[in-house]
Amino acid sequence: MAITGTQMAYYVICHRKLWLFTNHIFLEQTSELVADGRFVGESTYEKRPERYKQIELEGIKIDFYDPKAHVVHETKRSDKMEPAHLAQLKYYLYILEQNNIPVQYGVLEYPKLRTTRQVVLSDEDRSTIPEWLEHIAQIVSRPKCPDVIKKPHCKQCAYFDFCYVDEE
Ligand code: SF4
């Protein structure tokens, strides 16, 4: 099963969210897409230089790959979910490497915050990511949805009403 970058990010954010999304229960809201930064590429960076290429392979879609510098750029609006952003970007680096596409490092960019972070794929990542993929496959194939996680970021999640319907 091909795992997308979004699924990898949801794996870090919440296993329940990963399960719901993968099992085609979509309750996405524009506000959450913005919060996740998935619209940044269509606004802030719409005038990116033409040297950046889009790559699609093994279920992932990388919007900004620099084929000369061999660098992947990933833009997000907010750094609130940075661990998920890091996992997603490292996953992209991993898939490129697995497919013999030259890649030096990734750059995680928060244009609204005017910050960037260089991300490299370590040997530890190379052994951990296959474990993540195996765990993701196990989670999404479960017949039952994982439990609610009761974290502060649930309030920003599109599934909030669905998850907390029985609570006041
Ligand atoms: S509301 Fe919370 S428990 Fe429910 S899917 Fe979202 S993050 Fe997970």
Boltz pocket constraint, residues with backbone or C-beta under 6 A from the ligand:
constraints:
  - pocket:
      binder: B
      contacts: [[A, 13], [A, 14], [A, 15], [A, 16], [A, 17], [A, 20], [A, 147], [A, 148], [A, 149], [A, 150], [A, 151], [A, 153], [A, 154], [A, 155], [A, 157], [A, 158], [A, 159], [A, 160], [A, 163]]
      max_distance: 6.0
